[in-house]
Amino acid sequence: MSWVIGPISVPCLLLGLLFFAASLTPSLIPRGPEVQGILGGLVTALGYLLGQVFGLLWRAAEMPRLSGRPAKGLTWGVVAAITVIFLWFLGASLTWQNDLREKMGMEIADGLYLTQIVLFAIATFVIGFLLGRAVASLFRLIRAWFYRIMPPRRANVLGVIAVVLLLFVATRDGLLDVVVASLDESYEAAQALFDKAPPAPTDTSKVGSSESLIDWAAIGKPGRDFITSGPNAEAISAFTGRPALDPIRVYVGRANGDTAQERAELALAELKRLGAFEREVLIVASPTGTGWMDPGSHDPVEYMHGGDIATVSAQYSYLQSPLALILETSTGLEQATALQEVVHGYWQTLAVDARPRFYVHGLSLGAWSSMFATNLFRLLDDPIDGAFWAGPPFPSGFWNYIQNQRNPASPWVLPEIGDGSLVRYASHTSDASDAAADWGTMRIAFLQYSSDPVVFYDPSSLWRAPPWMRDPPAADMSEHFIFMPVVTQFQLALDMALSFGSPPGHGHAYYAQDYIGPWVQVTDPAGWEADDTERLKAHCDNGFQVGCSNDPR
């Protein structure tokens, strides 16, 4: 049997098919047939490419090669083994995916839809294969030109370097074009929102009113939604049965100031104008990439404290979080740091018994920037009261540090840190109330879903299994994880793209019911009982018109 069929290398194709089989195994988020086909075709092409690279290195090193009957026997043996693995994984894949869907409360798929998987996989593989052939042809063309002026070995090396450089420049420019186009669309959309801003609030106690220091038209839609939504004193009083205040919400749009420092100082001035430092609770929050503030988080905590609360935030981007993560990471970190430093700096000047309790908060990219801004050394002389971060992205330095301090017997997705007096974790199955010790002076809580790949993506899964894959699976995780180098990395990368559309309580779809418990633990509302938590959860589940809404951006 020949090692090559036409332009196709049989060993390389077998490695690609092994990768395809591995891609059928479950990861964190269920996959439909189209997505599975694209993933399968992509990893097949990658497997084929890796096989080609390995073959080139093998031949360059002049290693021995099998031929004749031994080569034929080995080929048929490998074909048989991969065929068995492929059919086994294919037969189990629907069960694996439906098991995940059932655990997440999703509709069960009634079939594998193998035809769709195969068609999408073939199309993806062909595209990848043709791109690879084009790169190989480019290399041969450049190498042939080098052959005219230098020895073959030197021409081979320089040919590879030249192709890599050309691809780098072409890819870089191509990616920048796409990113710039997306940036332009986001910016234009934001400007259109400014031009079409609804009438400013007539209530002078609202941001954007005639007496406000913040220009209503420049705030942008995410900020205007945050300012005008949420429960008022009447709604809160109806729930608690006690007198309540209108919560204070301050939001500074990116266009409200030229620099992060200007926006932070504007936010502080507005907080002073509205009397925010006379409230019981003050929260400095970081928004997501678009500037969105999750009402599922902010509405419940306002109910808990009877409206005696102020929340402030400043926008740093117009881009969706994935683009903002790549292009404007430093912008988000700078804005969060400036806002915290300015507000905390003023708060420190107030009498301890006459100032609000100080908390920081953020979701997703906002959690990352808020964590970065929370400089514990700056807080040593006058610490804040606590922090609550939801869905922290996997690169977050502070989160990674805390994760790696977990008690060895605790799971990676829901770790225990020391005796729980400083840091606790919550998920859709835990509200951060259980710990060996009572809370200390400062309270820090993380909310992270066990099925959230934005949190649990691991770059090292390119060559080793992530820590959570070695633990017993959580309630919404598969019991059939199988680690495969390279393939697992691409499964998790695809999971990140799919996670925003997960059912509430799973993936990266955080919702009010799971914010409530951690907020109670971190902010310790006066007179709050366990029955109040359950009533608020029920209220947020049914009372979308009066707060606790969960618009997923």
N, C-alpha and C positions, 0 to 999 in steps of 0.2 A: 504493500500500500504506500502510495506517495505521500510525503509530508506536505505537499502543495497541490491544491486543486485550482487550476487557473491562477488568478491573482491572490487567492485565499490560502493562508497558511493554516494547516489543520491544527497543529499544537496551539497556535495563538487563538484560533476560534474555539477550541475546547476550553481554554482558560476563560475566554469571554462567556461561554455558556455556563461555566461553573459560577462565574460572577452573577449571571442572570438568575440561576437557581437560588443563590444566596439572597438576591434582592427580593425574592418571594416571601422571605421570612418576615415576621412582624417587627415593627419598630414602635415608636411612641404614638403615632397618629394613623388611623385607618386610611387605606388607599383604595381608590376606585380603579376600574380597569384601564382607563386612559392614562392616569398618573402612573400606575404600575407598569404599563407598557413603555412609557417614556423612560422611567427609571431603569427598567430592564434593558432597553436598547442602549441607554447611556453607559451603564456599567459593563455591558457586553463589549462596547467599543473601547472602553478603558482597559478591560481585561485583554482585549486583542492588542491594544497599543503596548501594554506592559509586556506581553509576550514577545512582541516585535523588538522592543528595547532589550529585553533579556537575551533574545537570540543574537542581536547585533553584538552585545558584549561577549557572549559565549564564543562567537566566531572570531571577534577581534582578539580574544585571548588564546585563540587556536586550541580550544578545548576539544577533546575527542567527541565524535558524533556516531550514534548508532546507525546501522544500515542493515539491509537484508532482513532475515527472519526475526532477529531480536527487535528491530525497529517496528516491524509489522505487528509483532506480538504485543509490544508495549502500547502501540497506538490503539489496537483493538481493546486492550485491557482498560486503558484510560477512557475510551469511548463508552464502554459498558458501564464503568463506575459512574461517570458523569451522567449518563442516561438514567441510571437508577436514582441517583440523587435528584436529578431534575424532575423526574416523574413523581417522586416521593414528595418533594417540596410543592410541586404544582398541585398535587392532590390534596395537600393539607392547607394550602394557602387560603382558600375560601373560609375554612373553619377558623384559621388564625385571625383573619380580618374581621369575620363576624363576631368572634369572641371579643375583640376590642370594641367593635361597634356596640355590642350589647352592654359592655361595662360602662360605656359613655352615654348610654341611653339613646343611641342612634338607630335608625331603621336598618334592619338586617337585609343584606343583599341576597337576592333569590337565585343568583347564579354567578359563576366565575367570569363569564363573558370572555372566554379564551380567545375568540376571534379578534375582539377589540384589542386585547393585550398584545397579541402577536402582530397585528397590523401596525400598531403604534411603536412596538419594539423594533420591527423591521425598518420602518421609516426612520426612526432615530438612529439605528445602527448604520443604515446606508448613508445618512448625512454625515455621521462621524467618520465612517470609512472613507468616503469621498474626500472629506477634508484632510484626512491622514494621507491619502494618496497624493493630494495636491501638495502637501508639505514635503512629501518624499520626492516628488518631481522637482520642486523648487530646490531641494538640497542637491539633487543630481545635476541640475542646471548650474548651480553656483560652483559645485565641485568640479564640473567639467571645465569651467572657466579657470579655476585655480590650477587645474592640471597643466595648463599651458605655461604657467610661470613658476611652478614649484613642485617638489617631489610629492607622490601620492599620499603618503602618511600625513604630511603637513597640510595638504589640500583637504583631506578628510576632516581633520580637526578644525581648521579654519572655516570649512563649509558648515559644520555643525554650529559653530559660534555665530556665523553670519546669519543663518536661518533663525536661530534663537533671538538675535537682536532685531531682525526684521519683524518677527512675530510679536515681539514685545512692543515695538513701536506701533504696529498696526492694531494690536489688541488694545493698547493704551489709548490710542486716538479714537478707536471705535467705541470703547467704553465711555470715554469722556463725552463723545457726541451724544450717546444715549442719556447719560447722566445730565448733561447740560440741557438737553431737550426736556427731560423730566423736570428739571429745576425751573426752566422757563414756564412750563405748563403750570407748575405749582405756584410760581410767583404771579403769573397772570391771573390764575384763579383767585389768589389772595387779593390782588388789586381789584378785581371785579367785585369781590365781596365788600371791599372798602367803599367802592363807588355806589353800591346798592345797599348800604347799611340801613337797617330799619330806623325809625325815629329813636332818638336818645331817650333814656329814662327821664321822666319828669320829677321823680322823687330825688331830691337833692342828697339823700343818704346813699344813693347808688353811684357806683363808678360810671363815668360817661355822662353824668347829668350836667346841667348848666354850671354848677358850682364845682364840678370835679376837676381835678388837675390833669386828668387823662382824657385825651381826645377820643371820643366814641367811635368815629369813623375809622380810625387807624388801629383799633384794637383787633379787628378781624373776627370772623365768625366763631371760632372755638372759644375765644375770650368772652364775646358777647353772650354766647349760650351759657357759659359758666356764670356770668354775672346775673342774668335774668332768670335762670332756672333755680331749682332747689326749693326746699320748704320754707315758707315764711312763718312768722310768729303764730299766725292763726292755725296753720296746719300742724305745727309742732305742739301747740297747746291742746289741740283736739286729740292728739295722740297721747300726750303725757297726762292730760288732766290738770296741768299747772300753768301759771302764767309763763310766757316765753318771750324771747326777743327775736327780732329779725336778724339772722346771721349776717355777718359782714363778709363780702367776697370782693377781693381786690385782684385785678388782673391787668397786667401791662403787656400790650402787644409788641411784637418785634419792631413795628413801624412807629411806635410811640417814643423811641429813643435811638440814637445812632450807635450807642455802645452799650455793653452789658452793664457798665457802671451807671450810666445815665438812667437806664430802665430800672435798675435796683433802687436808686435814690428817688425816682419818681414814685415807685411803689411804696417806699417808706413815707414819703410826704402824704400820699393818699391814705395810708393806714393811720397816720396821725390825724388827718382831717376828719376821718370817720370815727375816731375814738377806739380804734382796734386794741390799743394797749390797755384799755380799761375793761376788756372782756376777760373771762375766766380762762379761755384756751386760745392760743395762737398757733396756727399751722402754716409753715412755709413749705409749699408744695412745688414740685417740678413737673411740668406737663410732659406728654409724649412728644414725638418729633413734630407732629402737625400743630402742637399747641393744645391738644385735646385734654380735658380734665374729666376723669371718669365720674359721673354722678353716682354710680353705684358705690363709690368710696366716700365721696364728700357729703352726700345727703344723709346717710345714716349717722355719721358722727355729729352732725348738727342737731338731729333729733335727740341724741344721747345727752347733750349738754344744754338742752332747752334753748338753743339758739344763742347762748352766751359764748360765742365763738367767732373768730375771724380767721379767714384763710387767704393767703396771698400767693400769687404765682406770676412768673414772667416768661413770655414766649421767646424762644431762641431760633426757631426754624419754621418754615412752611412745608417741609418735606415729610413724606411718610417716614415712619421710624426706621425701616431698613436703609433708606437713602440717607437719612440724617445720621444714622450710625456710622456710615461710611464717609460721608462728606463733611458733616458738621459736628463730629464728636467733640472737638475742642470747644466749639461754640456753645454747646449745651453745658459742658463742664464749667466754662467761664461764666455763663449766665447764672447757673445754680450757685456757684461760689460767691459771685458778687452779691446776689440777693441774700444769701444766708449771712454773709459777713456784714452787710449794711443793716439788716433787720436785727440780727443778734447783737451787733455792736451797740445799737440804740437801746435795745432791751436790757443790756447789761447796766446801762446808766440809771435804770429805774430801781426804786426801792424793792427789795426782795418780796416784801409782803404786800406790795401794791402793783405788781405786774402779772401778766398772764402766764400760765404754764406754756412752755415753748416746745413744739414738736416739729419734726420734719417728715416729709412724706413724698413718695413718688411711685409711679407705676411704669414698668418696662424701662424704656430709655430714660424716663424721668426718675426711676429708682436708681439707675446707674449714676446720673448726674447729681442726684441728691446725696448719695453715698459719698461720692467724690468730694462734694462740698462740705460734708460733715467732718471737719478736721478735728479729731479728738484732742490733739495737742492745744488747739485754739480754745477748746472747751474746758480744759482742765481747771482753770481758775473759776469758771462760772458755767457749769455744764447745763445743757438743755435737759428737758424732762424725759424725752424719749424720741423714738423714730419708728416708723412703720413703712416698710418697703415691700411692694408687691411685684411679682414677676421679674426679679432682677436678671438682666441679661448675663449670659455665661462669662463675658470678659470682665465683669465688675470686680475690681481688685479687692475691695473690702469684703464683698460677699465670698469670694474665693478664699480669703484668709480665714473668715469665720467658718466656712464649710470644712476646711481642713483642720479645725480645732475640735471637730465632733468627737463625742465619746465613741470609742471603737465599736461598741455593740449596737449603736443606733444606725438606722438606715441613712444612706446618702440623700435620699429625696426628702426626708423628714428627720434631720439630725437633732440630737440633744447636745447642748453646749454647756459644759460644766454642770452646775446645779440648777441652771435655768433662772438664776437671779438677775442676769443682765440681758441675755439673748434667748429668745424662744422662736420656734417655727410653727406655722399654721399651714393647713392645706384644706381641701374640701372635706377631709375627714377629721380634722383637728383644729381647735380654735386657740391654741397656745395657752390654755389654762392649766395644763398638767405640767408640773415641774417638781423637782425634789425640794426646792427652797422657795420662799416667798420672793416677790420682786424686790430689787434693791432700789437705790435712788433714781437711777436711769433705767428706762425700759426700752428694749429694742426688739422688734418683731419682724419676721419675714413671712410673707404669704407666697407660697410657691406650690403649684400643682405638680403632682408626680409625673403627669403626662405632658409637661410643658417643655418642648425642645428649645425654646428661646433661653430657658434657664439651664437645661441639662445637655445641650449640645456640647460635645467635647472634641476639640481639634485633634487631640491625640488618638481619637478613635480611628484615625487613618491606619494605625498599626497596633492598637491595643484596645481591649474592651473598656468602656467607661465604667467608673466605680459603681453606678447604680445598676448596671447590667449584671454585676456579680452579687448583688443583694437579692433576697426574696422579693418578688414583685409586689408593688403596692396594689391597691384595690382596682385602679383603672389601667394597670399595666399588664402586658401579655406574660404568660407563663412559658412562652416558647421563644424567647430571645436566643438568637444564634449569632455570635460575633463572627464577622468576616472582614479581614483587613480591606481597606478601600471602600468596600460595599457599604459597611455600616456607616462610614463617614457620609456617603451620599444619601443614604436613607435618612439620616438625621438632618442633613441640610434641606432635604425636601420636606421633612416634617416641619421645619421652621416656617416654610412658606404656607403649609396647610394649617398650621396651628391657630391662626387668627380666625378661622371659620369653624372651630370646634364648638360643640355644645357648651353652654355656660357651666363652669366648674371643671373644665378639662382643657388641655392644650394651653393656649395663651388667652383664653376667654374668661377673664376674672369678673366676678359679679357680686352684687350687694350682699347676699347671704353669707358669703365667705369673708367679706371685709368686716362684718359686724363684730364677730368674736375677737379678732385681734385688736380692733379699735377699743373695745371694752377693756382688754388687758392692758393696752398701752396707756390709754388716757384716764382710766379708772373714774368713770362718771359718778358723781355724788348720788348716793341712794339707789344706785342701779342694781337690780336683781336679775337672777337667771330668767325669771318669767318675762322681764322686760326685753331681754335678748330675743326670746322666742316670739314675743308680740311684734317686735320690730322686724324680724325676719319675715313673719307673715304679712306685715304691712308692706314691706318692700316687694314681696312676691305678688301682691295684689293691687298696690296703690301707686301705679306708675304715673298717675296724673298729679300726684302731690309729692313727688320726690322718689329717690331710690331707683330711678330709671337706669338702664344698662345698655345704652347705645354703644355698640362695639366699634365705634369710630367710623 
